[in-house]
């Protein structure tokens, strides 16, 4: 039976994640603490790996409360500690100095700062998929793939690509439960350039996107809704959590149960 093996939140968008045993659902249907903070430039653009490869030179380690962060700026050989709220001005100054342009820190406790505002719930993948995909890239482990794709929820107890059950035809959702939390599966997540880079060094892997797309197409099961793949550089599943689930909690070992057939509910 599918169950939750790992939960990871990313308190500062584009930086390192934190494994947690439980995550509360926010008023906006996100996981509490996930992408709660974001770095933004003067033009209102997110400072992330899509725009700034140097972000891979920043390591972030959060305390147990996820209220304090220790930054290690690798190529500057600098370490510094900040409270995420009280020291926001100092944190902005640190990032501005490191990147060489003004950076503001934004906070959103309700929705966080998801890439896809129409599918702002956690991203999902199975542990078996991580294992399978790592085999496509000699030298990479399942943990390496997890770091590259920055997934929120890892599912255990299922075969590779089982999570492809969690999306259906365009304009439909797949309804399922994680423990007591109602979740809607939306679509297979289209990926950007970031997974092609080593998250610890920023070094690009030649042919990563092509290899993943080719192998994804080759291994796509007959039962998968293939119309959702305008291209095959897609991995993990995007979700949305209804606002009615605010305050509920998902936990490690929670069981996943399908509640409605894939095409039964329109988006």
C-alpha positions in Angstrom: 0.0 0.0 0.0 1.4 3.5 -0.9 2.7 5.4 2.1 4.7 8.5 2.8 8.3 7.7 3.2 9.8 11.2 3.2 8.6 14.8 3.5 10.9 17.7 2.5 10.2 21.4 2.7 12.3 24.2 1.3 12.0 27.2 3.6 13.8 29.6 1.3 12.8 29.1 -2.3 15.8 27.8 -4.4 17.9 26.8 -1.4 18.4 23.5 0.5 15.5 21.5 1.9 14.7 20.1 5.4 13.4 16.7 6.2 10.4 16.8 8.5 8.3 14.2 10.2 5.0 16.1 9.7 3.8 19.1 7.8 0.7 21.2 8.5 -1.5 22.4 5.6 -1.5 26.2 5.4 -4.5 28.5 4.6 -3.5 28.5 1.0 -3.2 24.8 0.6 0.6 24.5 0.8 2.9 22.7 3.2 3.8 24.8 6.2 7.3 26.3 5.8 7.7 25.2 2.2 8.9 28.1 0.0 7.7 30.4 2.7 10.5 32.8 1.9 11.9 33.9 -1.4 14.7 36.1 -2.7 13.5 38.8 -5.2 15.4 41.3 -7.3 14.5 44.9 -8.0 12.4 43.8 -11.0 10.3 41.4 -8.9 11.9 38.3 -10.3 12.7 35.4 -8.1 16.4 34.8 -7.5 16.7 31.1 -8.2 18.6 28.5 -10.2 16.8 29.2 -13.4 18.2 32.7 -13.5 21.3 32.6 -11.4 23.5 29.5 -11.4 25.6 30.9 -8.6 22.9 30.0 -6.2 24.4 26.5 -6.2 27.3 28.0 -4.2 24.9 28.7 -1.2 24.3 26.0 1.4 21.5 26.5 3.9 21.1 24.6 7.1 18.0 25.2 9.2 17.5 24.6 12.9 14.8 22.2 14.2 12.3 25.0 14.5 13.0 26.2 11.0 13.2 29.7 12.3 17.0 30.1 12.0 19.3 29.5 9.1 23.1 29.0 8.8 24.3 30.0 5.4 27.6 28.8 4.0 28.6 30.9 1.0 31.0 28.4 -0.6 33.1 30.5 -3.1 33.2 33.3 -0.6 34.2 30.9 2.2 31.8 32.7 4.5 29.4 31.4 7.2 26.7 33.4 8.8 23.6 32.8 10.9 20.2 34.6 10.7 16.7 34.5 12.2 14.5 34.3 9.2 12.2 37.1 10.4 14.0 39.2 12.9 17.2 39.3 10.8 15.5 39.8 7.4 17.4 43.1 6.7 20.7 41.5 7.5 19.8 38.5 5.4 19.0 40.7 2.5 22.3 42.5 2.8 24.2 39.2 2.9 22.5 37.9 -0.3 22.8 41.3 -2.0 26.6 41.4 -1.3 27.0 37.7 -2.5 25.0 38.1 -5.7 26.2 41.6 -6.5 22.8 43.2 -6.9 20.0 44.3 -4.5 17.9 41.4 -3.1 14.7 41.6 -1.0 13.4 38.8 1.2 9.6 38.2 0.8 7.5 36.0 3.1 4.2 34.4 2.5 2.9 32.1 5.3 -0.4 31.2 3.5 0.7 30.2 0.0 4.5 30.2 0.0 6.0 31.0 -3.4 5.3 28.0 -5.7 6.4 27.9 -9.3 2.9 26.8 -10.4 0.3 28.8 -8.6 -2.5 26.6 -10.1 -0.9 23.5 -8.6 0.6 24.9 -5.4 0.4 21.7 -3.3 3.4 19.4 -2.7 5.2 17.6 -5.5 5.2 13.8 -5.3 7.5 11.0 -6.5 8.0 7.4 -5.5 11.2 6.1 -4.0 11.2 3.4 -6.7 11.2 6.1 -9.4 14.2 7.8 -7.8 16.0 4.5 -7.9 15.0 3.9 -11.5 15.9 7.4 -12.7 19.3 7.3 -10.9 20.1 4.2 -13.0 19.8 6.3 -16.1 22.7 8.5 -15.0 25.9 6.6 -13.9 27.3 8.1 -10.8 24.1 9.5 -9.5 22.3 8.0 -6.5 18.5 8.2 -5.7 19.4 10.8 -3.2 21.1 12.9 -5.9 18.0 12.7 -8.0 15.9 13.8 -5.1 18.1 16.8 -4.5 18.1 17.7 -8.2 14.3 17.6 -8.5 13.5 19.2 -5.2 10.5 17.0 -4.4 8.3 17.5 -1.3 6.9 14.0 -0.8 8.5 10.6 -1.5 6.1 7.6 -1.7 7.1 4.2 -0.5 5.5 0.8 -1.1 4.9 1.1 -4.8 6.8 0.4 -8.1 8.6 3.0 -10.2 6.3 5.6 -11.8 3.3 4.6 -9.7 2.8 8.3 -9.1 1.7 8.6 -12.8 -1.7 7.3 -11.5 -2.2 10.6 -9.8 -3.0 12.7 -12.9 -5.6 12.2 -15.6 -6.9 13.8 -18.7 -6.4 17.6 -19.2 -8.8 19.7 -17.2 -9.4 16.9 -14.7 -8.0 16.1 -11.3 -7.3 12.8 -9.6 -8.6 12.9 -6.0 -6.7 11.0 -3.3 -6.0 11.2 0.4 -2.7 11.4 2.3 -3.8 10.3 5.7 -6.7 12.6 6.5 -5.8 15.2 4.0 -7.7 15.5 0.7 -5.3 16.1 -2.3 -5.9 16.7 -6.0 -3.4 15.4 -8.5 -3.0 17.8 -11.4 -0.3 17.0 -14.0 3.2 15.6 -14.5 5.6 18.4 -13.7 7.5 19.9 -16.6 11.1 20.5 -15.6 13.5 23.4 -16.1 17.3 23.5 -16.5 18.0 23.2 -12.7 17.9 19.4 -12.4 20.6 19.1 -15.1 23.0 20.8 -12.6 24.8 19.3 -9.6 22.9 21.0 -6.8 26.1 21.1 -4.7 28.4 22.5 -7.3 26.3 23.9 -10.2 28.2 21.8 -12.7 25.9 20.9 -15.7 25.6 17.3 -16.8 25.8 17.1 -20.5 22.8 15.5 -22.2 20.8 15.3 -18.9 17.6 16.7 -20.3 17.7 14.7 -23.5 18.5 11.4 -21.7 15.7 11.9 -19.1 13.1 12.8 -21.9 14.2 9.8 -24.0 14.1 7.3 -21.1 10.9 8.7 -19.8 9.2 8.2 -23.2 10.6 4.6 -23.4 9.4 3.6 -20.0 6.0 5.3 -20.1 3.4 2.7 -19.2 0.4 2.0 -21.5 -2.1 3.1 -18.9 -0.5 6.5 -18.5 -2.5 9.5 -19.9 0.0 10.2 -22.7 -1.8 13.4 -23.8 -0.3 15.1 -20.7 3.1 14.7 -22.3 3.6 17.4 -24.9 7.2 16.6 -24.2 8.8 14.0 -22.0 11.1 16.1 -19.9 8.6 15.7 -17.1 9.0 14.1 -13.7 7.1 14.2 -10.4 3.4 15.0 -10.0 2.0 18.5 -9.2 -0.9 18.7 -6.8 -3.4 21.1 -5.3 -4.8 20.8 -1.7 -8.3 22.3 -1.2 -8.6 25.2 1.2 -10.9 23.0 3.3 -7.8 21.0 4.5 -6.2 24.0 6.3 -4.8 22.9 9.6 -4.7 19.2 8.9 -1.3 17.4 8.9 0.4 14.9 6.7 2.9 12.7 8.4 5.6 10.1 7.7 3.9 6.7 7.2 0.6 8.2 6.3 -1.2 5.9 3.7 -2.3 7.2 0.3 -5.8 6.2 -0.8 -7.4 6.9 -4.1 -10.9 8.4 -3.6 -12.3 9.1 -7.0 -11.5 7.7 -10.5 -9.2 10.0 -12.6 -11.7 11.6 -14.9 -14.5 12.1 -12.3 -13.8 15.6 -11.4 -13.2 18.7 -13.5 -10.5 21.2 -12.5 
